[in-house]
Every structure is written in structure tokens, then in C-alpha cells.
């Protein structure tokens, strides 16, 4: 079918803040056509000064479009791409709606750490305290936007949301919506109704509390089995996206086999250390959002 519409709804950030769940919930709506894979990563080369792939390859991910109002994709790494990426998206897509999901940056850093450990990308014996220490050592020499540089140790840097958000407002003003992981988690029905109203789509599509958690980080019993599950999930993503109930059944069965109920927790001293790192940045984020009309904030953005 010949495409008559460009992608116009982007979940563009941030990682470990519920973007996979949000993508799945929005994919249910009759007015939204999701990309055949969640993270197309099409615009990511702009972060590194590299050319974009052929635009036709990008549009093939939406060739199942059948007239829906929105064509949607979700690549959390876009948020960290700065003005170069935002400008490139503007030039290619015009003025799409852009959703950013933020999470308590201390909690996000811990979830990012656990995710890396779960994917066996960090030393198995590394503690979260040691990870924080290593991140702080590299913090001063990491480039704000070059995610390839010391990728695994950007756990602290990627929580400085206000330093990235301003780049996006330079290119997209009224088409940005900032929302919060904590609100999605505590009341997904209310969250989806509010987002539906902003998108001007029927909120009645969300009238039940059937909101499964997607892409949650788990501790595993068997390392090799978990590595195989990661590979298979990536290989079968397109097929599983078309059959969400089957995907949920497979996920439930896998967790029953390989999920461990034990795992590392964030210590109170570590939490306080991270909160002090993010305090000033969170205050600037709150002030910036209030100037743009936002008033409902999660606890980590309440005035202290």
C-alpha cells in the first residue's frame, strides 16, 4: 500500500522509564499504527554525525498502515541525541507529536545498572556502589550526546534530563508532552486517558485495568538461558508484536522458569548519594516545566 502519511508520534525517551509498556498500550488503540519493531533507531546516526539510512527502509516498518491517524515508533535513545537529532527529525517528519517519559533519575540509574547486569554486560561481581563510583570517575570526560563512548557507564549522565530537554524545545514547542513513569505505574488507566486527550484520540479505548508491565528487569537463575531469551526476543520481535497475548503468555512462562526472587537492592546511602547528584538538575527541570504549564509532578520533583 502506498504510504500517504509520515510517522507522526514518537516516544523519544527515556530508557528504563516505561517506554516499552507505553508503546504496547498505545499500539492497542485503533487510531494508532505502531512500527513493526518498537525501536527503529532510524535517527540515531545523527547523534554521531553519520548519515541516515535510506528513508524508504524506515517507511517499510510502517507498510502495514491502513489509514490510522498516527504512525508511531519508540526509540528512547533519541532523547539523548541533542539538537542535531531533533533538527534532523524535524526536517524529515515535520512536526510529529513527541512524548518523553521521565523517571526518578536515581531509580532509573539503578534500573539501568540492573538491566546491564541482566544482559551480562557488566562484571557479574560488580555492586551498584562500585558502578556509581566508576560512573562518577568517567562523568567529567563523557560527551553529553555521544552514547557510544563508555556506553555502559552513562548511568548517571543520562539522568540529567534538563540538559537534554532544552535541545528539543528549540525545535518542537507545543508538540512535546513530558510524562512520568511513576504516574504510569501507579495509575495507568488515568495516565492513558490523559495522554489520549492530548493526542485527541478516543480515551474510551482504555476502560479496563489490563496493563501488563513490559520489559521489566528481572534477576535470573540461569545465565545461558537468559542470554538465549534475549536473542530470541530480538529475533522474534516483529512476530510477537502482532500477537501480544501470545507474547504475554511466553513471558509469564519464562519468568516462571528463570526468574530469581533474590537480587541486589539500592542501599539508602547510595540513594542519598545519587539524590545529591541530581538535586540541582531536578530543580531546574521542575522550574522549566512549570514555566510551560505543568503542575502535577511525582515526589522526586516536588518542591523541597
C-alpha positions, 0 to 999 in steps of 0.5 A: 500500500502506498504510504500517504502519511509520515510517522507522526508520534514518537516516544523519544525517551527515556530508557528504563522509564516505561517506554516499552509498556507505553508503546504496547498500550498505545499500539492497542488503540485503533487510531494508532499504527505502531512500527513493526519493531518498537525501536527503529533507531532510524535517527540515531546516526545523527547523534554521531554525525553519520548519515541516515539510512535510506528513508524508504527502509524506515517507511517499510516498518510502517507498510502495514498502515491502513489509514490510522491517524498516527504512525508511531515508533519508540526509540528512547535513545533519541532523547539523548541525541541533542539538537542535531537529532531533533533538527534532523527529525524535524526536517524529515517528519515535520512536526510529529507529536513527541512524548518523553517519559521521565523517571526518578533519575536515581531509580532509573540509574539503578534500573539501568545498572540492573538491566546491564547486569541482566544482559551480562554486560557488566562484571557479574561481581560488580555492586551498584556502589562500585558502578556509581563510583566508576560512573562518577570517575568517567562523568567529567570526560563523557560527551553529553550526546555521544552514547557510544563512548563508555556506553555502559557507564552513562548511568548517571549522565543520562539522568540529567534530563534538563540538559537534554530537554532544552535541545528539543524545545528549540525545535518542537514547542507545543508538540512535546508532552513530558510524562512520568513513569511513576504516574504510569505505574501507579495509575495507568488507566488515568495516565492513558486517558490523559495522554489520549486527550492530548493526542485527541484520540478516543480515551474510551479505548482504555476502560479496563485495568489490563496493563501488563508491565513490559520489559521489566528487569528481572534477576535470573537463575540461569545465565545461558538461558537468559542470554538465549531469551534475549536473542530470541526476543530480538529475533522474534520481535516483529512476530510477537508484536502482532500477537501480544497475548501470545507474547504475554503468555511466553513471558509469564512462562519464562519468568516462571522458569528463570526468574530469581526472587533474590537480587541486589537492592539500592542501599539508602546511602547510595540513594542519598548519594545519587539524590545529591547528584541530581538535586540541582538538575531536578530543580531546574527541570521542575522550574522549566516545566512549570514555566510551560504549564505543568503542575502535577509532578511525582515526589522526586520533583516536588518542591523541597 
